[in-house]
Amino acid sequence: MTVRATFSALGVAALLALPALFPVGAAAQVAAPQVGNVELKQPLPYPYDETIDNAAVNAQVDAALAKAKKEHKRVLLDFGGNWCGDCRVLAGLVELPEVHSFLDKNFVMVTVDVGRYTKNMDVPARFGVPKFKGVPTVLVVEADGTLVNGDASFDLTDARHMEPQAVVDWLAKWAKPAKTASK
């Protein structure tokens, strides 16, 4: 049976149900700030501290997990290097006031320098990500250390070719929804 015949046999109602059967990605649970197509401040920032040692990085991650637990947030771990254009574009977006306040409200953020994949690679391994497909790699982690975004952690490795709003929307879909009084 051809694809066309299969779709005809399924009918329109069944086709409308397909996204529920095969979800493409997580839907945003928290509204993203609207940034449109902004011009990022130049030069782009260098977001990663290249001088910090591994013990200090792990201490920062531990502190972020503790803070996230206390504040009922998720941790956003941004792994990359100052040599990476996509990492610097992401950092430029994070510096926008509306994005920065959104992230601060919804996440505890830590940036981790991985050098040329030669530094601090034990940190993502703690969350089940032993290798990167590229940077920036963004892990979203619950306060208990559970990785939330799995394979989607590599979605921003091409940030420089993404619309700014698409990057912000991606970040928003991993924010933890606020607890309501009825829960």
Buried (B, 14 or more C-beta within 10 A) or exposed (E): EEEEEEEEEEEEEEEEEEEEEEEEEBEBEBEBBEBEEBEBEEEBBBBBBEEBEEEEBBEBBEEBBEEBBEEEBBBBBBBBBBEBEBBBBBBBBBBBEEBBEBBEEBBBBBBBBBBEEEBBBEBBEBBEBEEBEBBBBBBBBBBEEEBBBEEBBBBBBEBBEBEBBBBBBBBBBBBBEEEEEEE
